[in-house]
Amino acid sequence: MGLSSLQSLTHLDSLGLSDNRLTSVPLPSIIEHLSFKSLMTLDLSCNVMHDPGVVALAAFFSNRTVLEDVDLSSCGITCADVTVLFSVLKVYSNRLEECRLSSKLIDEQGVHSIWSYLISEYCHLVMLDLS
């Protein structure tokens, strides 16, 4: 079963890929193949995202996803990654209610990006974990 098979899984509402040792190489490919519109929960925790993975996730959000819960804790998300992700979230309609980043490395720019999203018309977050 190749990555393109993920596109045929249109009935999935939850996908857990935590701690699968996914790196910046396969992770963007996996995210790019998540084109189905029913996915509500995505757990990528404990994988190494790096910039390519975050850019792919941001593109996923820009496709008007119904994703409600995303776990990116312990993914090595950088300050620049936080800025990229939340900049996309604040301009595209989304249903995100829960977001776990668990990143103690968020700088002033990252905080500004998160705040801009929180006060945007597209924000539906009820839980944000930055611990």
C-alpha positions in Angstrom: 0.0 0.0 0.0 1.6 3.2 -1.2 1.0 6.8 -0.1 -1.4 7.3 -2.9 -3.7 4.8 -1.2 -4.3 7.3 1.6 -6.4 9.3 -0.8 -8.9 6.4 -1.1 -9.5 6.4 2.7 -12.2 9.0 2.5 -14.1 7.5 5.4 -11.4 8.0 8.0 -12.1 10.6 10.7 -9.1 10.0 12.8 -5.4 9.2 11.9 -2.8 8.5 14.6 0.8 8.5 13.4 2.4 9.4 16.7 5.9 8.1 17.5 6.4 6.4 14.1 9.9 7.9 13.6 8.6 9.9 10.6 11.1 12.5 9.6 11.1 15.5 7.3 11.4 13.2 4.3 8.2 11.0 4.4 6.1 13.3 6.5 5.4 16.0 3.9 4.5 13.2 1.4 2.0 11.7 3.9 0.4 15.1 4.7 0.2 15.9 0.9 -1.8 12.7 0.4 -4.3 13.5 3.2 -6.7 15.0 0.7 -9.8 13.5 2.2 -12.2 15.9 3.7 -13.5 13.7 6.6 -10.3 13.7 8.7 -11.2 15.3 12.1 -8.3 14.2 14.2 -4.6 14.0 13.2 -1.9 13.0 15.7 1.6 13.5 14.4 3.2 13.8 17.9 6.7 12.5 18.6 7.7 12.7 14.9 10.3 15.1 13.5 8.4 17.8 11.5 11.1 20.3 10.4 10.2 23.0 7.8 9.0 20.7 5.0 6.5 18.9 7.2 5.1 22.2 8.6 4.8 23.7 5.1 2.9 20.6 4.0 0.6 20.8 7.0 0.0 24.5 6.4 -1.0 23.6 2.8 -3.4 21.0 4.2 -5.0 23.6 6.3 -5.3 26.0 3.4 -7.6 23.4 1.6 -10.5 24.2 4.0 -10.0 21.0 6.0 -12.6 19.8 8.6 -9.7 18.9 11.0 -10.8 19.7 14.5 -7.9 18.2 16.6 -4.2 18.2 15.7 -1.4 17.0 18.0 2.0 18.3 17.1 3.6 17.9 20.5 7.2 16.8 20.6 7.7 17.4 16.8 10.5 19.8 17.0 8.4 22.7 15.9 10.5 25.8 15.7 9.5 29.4 16.2 9.5 29.9 12.4 7.2 26.8 12.0 4.7 28.3 14.5 4.6 31.5 12.5 4.0 29.6 9.2 1.3 27.4 10.7 -0.7 30.1 12.5 -0.3 32.6 9.7 -2.1 30.1 7.4 -4.8 29.3 10.0 -5.7 33.0 10.5 -6.6 33.5 6.8 -8.2 30.2 5.9 -11.6 29.0 7.2 -10.9 26.1 9.5 -12.6 24.1 12.2 -9.6 23.6 14.5 -10.8 23.3 18.1 -7.8 21.6 19.8 -4.1 22.1 19.0 -1.2 20.7 21.0 2.2 22.1 20.2 4.0 21.6 23.5 6.8 23.8 22.4 8.7 25.9 25.0 10.6 27.6 22.2 8.0 30.1 21.0 9.5 33.5 20.6 7.8 36.9 20.3 7.0 36.4 16.6 5.4 33.0 17.3 3.3 34.5 20.1 2.2 37.3 17.8 1.2 34.8 15.1 -0.7 32.7 17.6 -2.4 35.8 19.0 -3.4 37.0 15.6 -5.0 33.7 14.9 -6.8 33.6 18.3 -8.5 37.0 17.5 -9.3 36.2 13.9 -12.7 35.3 12.6 -11.6 31.8 11.7 -10.5 30.8 15.2 -12.6 28.1 16.9 -10.0 26.9 19.3 -11.2 25.8 22.7 -7.9 24.2 23.8 -4.4 25.3 22.9 -1.5 23.5 24.7 1.9 25.3 24.5 3.3 23.6 27.6 
